[in-house]
């Protein structure tokens, strides 16, 4: 099992950096008959949102920077939950971003 998983992951990484959606569809066809449940589940997820996966392969830009900032704000908010007002949270976020 490990060898098949390793090969699937290695090939998928190549597909991601190939900028070719045709290679993605070939990869899906190759591994959709796999006996490994994790690979089956992964392929099902890809098929469910195929347009987004194709766009991630075709285009170089992403929303990763925005998602990182949102994640940081949520983390700060959780740490301060119930301890302060919105004004304090806003000042803390602005202070962190300024540094």
C-alpha positions in Angstrom: 0.0 0.0 0.0 2.7 2.5 0.9 4.4 2.2 -2.4 1.2 2.9 -4.3 0.4 5.9 -2.0 3.9 7.3 -2.5 3.7 7.0 -6.2 0.2 8.6 -6.4 1.4 11.5 -4.2 4.6 11.9 -6.2 2.7 11.9 -9.5 0.0 14.3 -8.2 2.7 16.7 -7.2 4.1 16.6 -10.8 0.5 17.2 -12.1 0.1 20.3 -9.9 3.3 21.9 -11.2 2.7 20.8 -14.8 0.1 23.5 -15.6 -1.8 20.8 -17.6 -5.4 19.9 -16.7 -5.1 17.0 -19.1 -2.5 15.5 -16.9 -4.9 15.9 -14.0 -7.6 13.9 -15.7 -5.1 11.2 -16.7 -4.0 11.0 -13.1 -7.6 10.6 -12.0 -8.2 7.9 -14.5 -5.1 6.0 -13.5 -5.9 6.0 -9.7 -9.7 6.0 -9.6 -9.6 2.2 -9.6 -7.2 2.0 -6.7 -8.0 -0.3 -3.9 -6.8 2.2 -1.3 -9.7 4.0 0.4 -7.7 7.2 1.0 -6.9 7.6 -2.6 -10.5 7.0 -3.6 -11.7 9.6 -1.1 -9.1 12.1 -2.4 -10.2 11.6 -6.0 -13.9 11.9 -5.0 -13.1 15.3 -3.4 -11.2 16.4 -6.5 -14.1 15.5 -8.8 -16.6 17.2 -6.5 -14.7 20.5 -7.0 -13.0 19.9 -10.3 -13.2 23.5 -11.6 -11.4 24.8 -8.6 -8.7 22.2 -8.9 -8.2 22.8 -12.6 -7.9 26.6 -11.9 -5.3 25.9 -9.2 -3.3 24.0 -11.7 -3.7 26.5 -14.6 -3.1 29.7 -12.8 -0.2 30.9 -10.6 -2.1 33.1 -8.2 -4.1 32.0 -5.2 -5.9 33.4 -2.2 -3.3 31.9 0.2 -2.1 35.3 1.5 -5.6 36.4 2.4 -6.4 33.0 4.0 -3.3 33.3 6.1 -4.3 36.7 7.4 -7.8 35.5 8.2 -6.4 32.5 10.1 -4.1 34.7 12.1 -7.0 37.0 13.1 -9.2 34.0 14.1 -6.3 32.7 16.2 -5.9 36.0 18.1 -9.7 36.2 18.5 -9.8 32.7 20.1 -7.0 33.6 22.4 -8.8 36.7 23.6 -12.3 35.2 23.7 -14.3 36.7 26.6 -11.5 38.9 27.9 -11.9 42.1 26.0 -13.9 44.3 23.8 -13.7 44.7 20.0 -11.6 47.8 20.3 -8.9 45.9 22.2 -9.0 43.1 19.6 -8.7 45.6 16.7 -5.7 47.4 18.4 -3.9 44.1 19.0 -4.4 43.0 15.4 -3.1 46.3 14.1 -0.1 46.2 16.4 0.8 42.7 15.3 0.4 43.7 11.6 2.5 46.8 12.1 5.4 44.8 13.4 
